[in-house]
Each structure stands twice: as C-alpha cells, then as structure tokens.
Amino acid sequence: MFKDSADFRRIASGLLLIVAPLLQAIAVILDPGTWGDEREAVSFAENPALAQVQSVMYHWSWVLMAVAAFGLLHVMRRRAVVFGHIAGPLTILGYINVSGLLMIDPMEWWLGQRNSPEQAQRIVDEMLNLPGVVFGFQMPWLFFAIFGLPVLVIGVWRAGFAHWWVPLVVGIGYGGSMLFSYGPVIVPLWAAPAVALGWLGVKMIRMSREEWISYYPTAAPGRTTPDSYANTTA
C-alpha cells in the first residue's frame, strides 16, 4: 500500500473520514463541560484529566478533518470541480485555525483551580476577546469549519459519490449545534455526522484502485494522470 500512491491516498482518506469525526463525537462525551458547569473554567478545574483528554481529541479531530477534506476533493475532480475548489480550501483553513483554539482549554482549568469562578471566567473572556484571537482564530474561520464541511459534502453529493442523506445529516448535525448552548444536546448532533462521514470513509476504503483512479480527469494531450505517468516511467 505504501508503495502505491493511489491505494495509499484512498485508504488514508477513508480512514481519516472515519477517525476524525469519531474523535470529535467521543470528545464531546468525555468533556466535563458537556455535563457540568457551563463555565469551563469551573467544570475543567473539577476534572482536569478529562479536560486535557477531550482537548487533545478535539485538536486532532479538527487537524485530521482538514486533511480528510483533501480526500473529498479527489472525488470532485470530474464533477462539481469549481464548487470543490471554493468550498475545499475554506473548509481546510477553517479546521486548521479552529484547532488552535484548543490551547485555551488548559488555561481554563489552570485558572479555575487558582481563582474564583467569576475571576477565572473574566480572565478567559478578556483573552478570547482580544482582536488577534477573534480575527486570527475565530472569525470567520469557525464558520468556515462548521458550515464549510456540510457545504463541501454537498459538492460530494453533486459529484455523484454520496447519497442525498449524507450532506443532510452532516448539515443538521454541525449546523444544528450552532443553535444550542454547549451541553448534552450536542452529543447526538455530533454523533450523526460521524456516522455519515464514516459511511463515506468506508465507501472509499472498499473502492478498488481502478475506481479511485477513475476520478482523475480523462487523459488529454499535455495532461498527466497516474496511469500516463506510470507508462512514461515504466
């Protein structure tokens, strides 16, 4: 597999589509803030071990989701190409930027253990409201991630690789989570996209090498594809 670029990219893309959203779904279950005080400086301080675990899981979920988006772009090489070229990079940039916000988690539980809840929350709010944090990590990058992925999956559906229910479930899950405060209701909302994206991942893994390669544009004069490159280097 590691010697064949087509098989490696196919299997890696499929695995990432399974693992990345699954990590996020597990993180929200483990997060003390999901079940405890909505002020994370308080809930994290009560269980700093779980606070650190969920923070790491969120971080890697979002970093890996940025990489997984490249796999989705592959199946849009022939149809919905322009759609993918717009939605894809925005989604990737969104997830890369949002993952940086996870560094605030250890600060929250550290402050919560050493300050009153009100004082800890005040300090955290002041840090998060700094212009560099807002425009460097939150706006508009947060929305590129949350809404960009469902939009990108719509392109995957338009390209003929996914059923209609896949973008619908992803959109309801991630988009719907913006309508509620962070808490137990987020658990099923983020579990649903994990199922839909996992289905796409399994479909990629089960594809043959030939099916994966077929998504490259048809060979034309001056255009290089995996097969044409292999023929010239054989």
Contacts in CASP RR format, 6 or more apart in sequence:
PFRMAT RR
TARGET T0000
AUTHOR 0000-0000-0000
METHOD contacts of the structure
MODEL  1
MFKDSADFRRIASGLLLIVAPLLQAIAVILDPGTWGDEREAVSFAENPAL
AQVQSVMYHWSWVLMAVAAFGLLHVMRRRAVVFGHIAGPLTILGYINVSG
LLMIDPMEWWLGQRNSPEQAQRIVDEMLNLPGVVFGFQMPWLFFAIFGLP
VLVIGVWRAGFAHWWVPLVVGIGYGGSMLFSYGPVIVPLWAAPAVALGWL
GVKMIRMSREEWISYYPTAAPGRTTPDSYANTTA
1 7 0 8 1.000
1 8 0 8 1.000
1 11 0 8 1.000
2 8 0 8 1.000
4 209 0 8 1.000
5 226 0 8 1.000
6 209 0 8 1.000
6 212 0 8 1.000
6 213 0 8 1.000
6 226 0 8 1.000
7 209 0 8 1.000
7 212 0 8 1.000
9 71 0 8 1.000
9 74 0 8 1.000
9 212 0 8 1.000
10 204 0 8 1.000
10 205 0 8 1.000
10 207 0 8 1.000
10 209 0 8 1.000
10 212 0 8 1.000
11 204 0 8 1.000
11 205 0 8 1.000
13 68 0 8 1.000
13 70 0 8 1.000
13 71 0 8 1.000
13 72 0 8 1.000
13 74 0 8 1.000
13 201 0 8 1.000
13 204 0 8 1.000
14 68 0 8 1.000
14 71 0 8 1.000
14 198 0 8 1.000
14 200 0 8 1.000
14 201 0 8 1.000
14 202 0 8 1.000
14 204 0 8 1.000
14 205 0 8 1.000
15 201 0 8 1.000
15 205 0 8 1.000
16 64 0 8 1.000
16 65 0 8 1.000
16 67 0 8 1.000
16 68 0 8 1.000
16 71 0 8 1.000
17 68 0 8 1.000
17 71 0 8 1.000
17 72 0 8 1.000
17 197 0 8 1.000
17 198 0 8 1.000
17 200 0 8 1.000
17 201 0 8 1.000
17 204 0 8 1.000
18 197 0 8 1.000
18 198 0 8 1.000
18 201 0 8 1.000
18 202 0 8 1.000
19 64 0 8 1.000
20 60 0 8 1.000
20 61 0 8 1.000
20 62 0 8 1.000
20 64 0 8 1.000
20 65 0 8 1.000
20 67 0 8 1.000
20 68 0 8 1.000
20 197 0 8 1.000
21 61 0 8 1.000
21 65 0 8 1.000
21 190 0 8 1.000
21 193 0 8 1.000
21 194 0 8 1.000
21 197 0 8 1.000
21 198 0 8 1.000
22 61 0 8 1.000
22 194 0 8 1.000
22 198 0 8 1.000
23 57 0 8 1.000
23 58 0 8 1.000
23 60 0 8 1.000
23 61 0 8 1.000
23 64 0 8 1.000
24 57 0 8 1.000
24 58 0 8 1.000
24 61 0 8 1.000
24 62 0 8 1.000
24 65 0 8 1.000
24 190 0 8 1.000
24 194 0 8 1.000
25 187 0 8 1.000
25 190 0 8 1.000
25 191 0 8 1.000
25 194 0 8 1.000
26 57 0 8 1.000
27 54 0 8 1.000
27 57 0 8 1.000
27 58 0 8 1.000
27 61 0 8 1.000
28 34 0 8 1.000
28 54 0 8 1.000
28 186 0 8 1.000
28 187 0 8 1.000
28 190 0 8 1.000
29 187 0 8 1.000
30 50 0 8 1.000
30 53 0 8 1.000
30 54 0 8 1.000
30 57 0 8 1.000
31 50 0 8 1.000
31 51 0 8 1.000
31 54 0 8 1.000
32 43 0 8 1.000
32 44 0 8 1.000
32 46 0 8 1.000
32 47 0 8 1.000
32 50 0 8 1.000
32 51 0 8 1.000
32 54 0 8 1.000
33 40 0 8 1.000
33 43 0 8 1.000
33 44 0 8 1.000
33 182 0 8 1.000
33 183 0 8 1.000
34 182 0 8 1.000
34 183 0 8 1.000
34 184 0 8 1.000
34 186 0 8 1.000
34 187 0 8 1.000
35 43 0 8 1.000
35 183 0 8 1.000
35 184 0 8 1.000
36 42 0 8 1.000
36 43 0 8 1.000
36 46 0 8 1.000
37 43 0 8 1.000
37 46 0 8 1.000
37 117 0 8 1.000
38 181 0 8 1.000
38 182 0 8 1.000
38 183 0 8 1.000
39 117 0 8 1.000
39 120 0 8 1.000
39 121 0 8 1.000
40 51 0 8 1.000
40 105 0 8 1.000
40 108 0 8 1.000
40 109 0 8 1.000
40 124 0 8 1.000
41 108 0 8 1.000
41 109 0 8 1.000
41 111 0 8 1.000
41 112 0 8 1.000
41 115 0 8 1.000
41 117 0 8 1.000
41 120 0 8 1.000
41 121 0 8 1.000
41 124 0 8 1.000
42 112 0 8 1.000
42 117 0 8 1.000
42 120 0 8 1.000
42 121 0 8 1.000
43 51 0 8 1.000
44 51 0 8 1.000
44 105 0 8 1.000
44 108 0 8 1.000
44 109 0 8 1.000
44 112 0 8 1.000
45 108 0 8 1.000
45 109 0 8 1.000
45 111 0 8 1.000
45 112 0 8 1.000
45 113 0 8 1.000
45 120 0 8 1.000
48 109 0 8 1.000
48 113 0 8 1.000
51 105 0 8 1.000
51 106 0 8 1.000
51 108 0 8 1.000
51 109 0 8 1.000
52 105 0 8 1.000
52 106 0 8 1.000
52 109 0 8 1.000
54 105 0 8 1.000
55 102 0 8 1.000
55 105 0 8 1.000
55 106 0 8 1.000
56 102 0 8 1.000
58 99 0 8 1.000
58 102 0 8 1.000
59 99 0 8 1.000
59 100 0 8 1.000
59 102 0 8 1.000
62 95 0 8 1.000
62 96 0 8 1.000
62 98 0 8 1.000
62 99 0 8 1.000
62 102 0 8 1.000
62 145 0 8 1.000
63 95 0 8 1.000
63 96 0 8 1.000
63 99 0 8 1.000
65 95 0 8 1.000
65 145 0 8 1.000
65 149 0 8 1.000
66 91 0 8 1.000
66 92 0 8 1.000
66 93 0 8 1.000
66 94 0 8 1.000
66 95 0 8 1.000
66 96 0 8 1.000
66 99 0 8 1.000
68 197 0 8 1.000
69 88 0 8 1.000
69 91 0 8 1.000
69 92 0 8 1.000
69 95 0 8 1.000
69 149 0 8 1.000
69 152 0 8 1.000
70 92 0 8 1.000
71 204 0 8 1.000
72 88 0 8 1.000
72 152 0 8 1.000
72 153 0 8 1.000
72 156 0 8 1.000
72 200 0 8 1.000
73 84 0 8 1.000
73 88 0 8 1.000
74 212 0 8 1.000
74 215 0 8 1.000
75 156 0 8 1.000
75 159 0 8 1.000
75 160 0 8 1.000
75 161 0 8 1.000
75 215 0 8 1.000
76 83 0 8 1.000
76 84 0 8 1.000
76 155 0 8 1.000
76 156 0 8 1.000
76 159 0 8 1.000
76 161 0 8 1.000
77 215 0 8 1.000
77 216 0 8 1.000
77 217 0 8 1.000
78 159 0 8 1.000
78 215 0 8 1.000
78 217 0 8 1.000
79 158 0 8 1.000
79 159 0 8 1.000
79 160 0 8 1.000
80 155 0 8 1.000
80 156 0 8 1.000
80 158 0 8 1.000
80 159 0 8 1.000
83 154 0 8 1.000
83 155 0 8 1.000
83 158 0 8 1.000
84 152 0 8 1.000
84 155 0 8 1.000
87 148 0 8 1.000
87 151 0 8 1.000
87 152 0 8 1.000
87 155 0 8 1.000
88 148 0 8 1.000
88 152 0 8 1.000
90 144 0 8 1.000
90 148 0 8 1.000
91 144 0 8 1.000
91 145 0 8 1.000
91 148 0 8 1.000
91 149 0 8 1.000
91 151 0 8 1.000
91 152 0 8 1.000
93 141 0 8 1.000
93 144 0 8 1.000
94 141 0 8 1.000
94 142 0 8 1.000
94 144 0 8 1.000
94 145 0 8 1.000
94 148 0 8 1.000
95 145 0 8 1.000
95 149 0 8 1.000
97 136 0 8 1.000
97 137 0 8 1.000
97 141 0 8 1.000
97 142 0 8 1.000
97 144 0 8 1.000
97 145 0 8 1.000
98 137 0 8 1.000
98 141 0 8 1.000
98 142 0 8 1.000
98 145 0 8 1.000
100 137 0 8 1.000
101 137 0 8 1.000
101 138 0 8 1.000
104 124 0 8 1.000
104 127 0 8 1.000
104 128 0 8 1.000
107 124 0 8 1.000
107 127 0 8 1.000
108 120 0 8 1.000
108 124 0 8 1.000
111 119 0 8 1.000
111 120 0 8 1.000
111 123 0 8 1.000
111 124 0 8 1.000
112 120 0 8 1.000
114 120 0 8 1.000
115 123 0 8 1.000
127 133 0 8 1.000
128 134 0 8 1.000
128 138 0 8 1.000
146 174 0 8 1.000
146 175 0 8 1.000
146 177 0 8 1.000
146 178 0 8 1.000
147 174 0 8 1.000
147 175 0 8 1.000
149 170 0 8 1.000
149 174 0 8 1.000
149 193 0 8 1.000
150 167 0 8 1.000
150 170 0 8 1.000
150 171 0 8 1.000
150 174 0 8 1.000
150 175 0 8 1.000
153 162 0 8 1.000
153 166 0 8 1.000
153 167 0 8 1.000
153 170 0 8 1.000
153 171 0 8 1.000
153 196 0 8 1.000
153 197 0 8 1.000
153 200 0 8 1.000
154 167 0 8 1.000
155 167 0 8 1.000
156 162 0 8 1.000
156 166 0 8 1.000
156 167 0 8 1.000
156 200 0 8 1.000
157 163 0 8 1.000
157 164 0 8 1.000
157 166 0 8 1.000
157 167 0 8 1.000
161 200 0 8 1.000
161 203 0 8 1.000
162 200 0 8 1.000
165 196 0 8 1.000
166 196 0 8 1.000
166 197 0 8 1.000
166 199 0 8 1.000
166 200 0 8 1.000
169 192 0 8 1.000
169 193 0 8 1.000
169 195 0 8 1.000
169 196 0 8 1.000
170 192 0 8 1.000
170 193 0 8 1.000
170 196 0 8 1.000
170 197 0 8 1.000
171 193 0 8 1.000
172 189 0 8 1.000
172 192 0 8 1.000
173 189 0 8 1.000
173 190 0 8 1.000
173 192 0 8 1.000
173 193 0 8 1.000
174 189 0 8 1.000
174 190 0 8 1.000
174 193 0 8 1.000
175 189 0 8 1.000
176 189 0 8 1.000
177 186 0 8 1.000
177 189 0 8 1.000
177 190 0 8 1.000
180 186 0 8 1.000
180 189 0 8 1.000
204 212 0 8 1.000
213 225 0 8 1.000
213 226 0 8 1.000
213 227 0 8 1.000
216 225 0 8 1.000
216 226 0 8 1.000
217 223 0 8 1.000
217 225 0 8 1.000
219 225 0 8 1.000
219 227 0 8 1.000
219 228 0 8 1.000
END
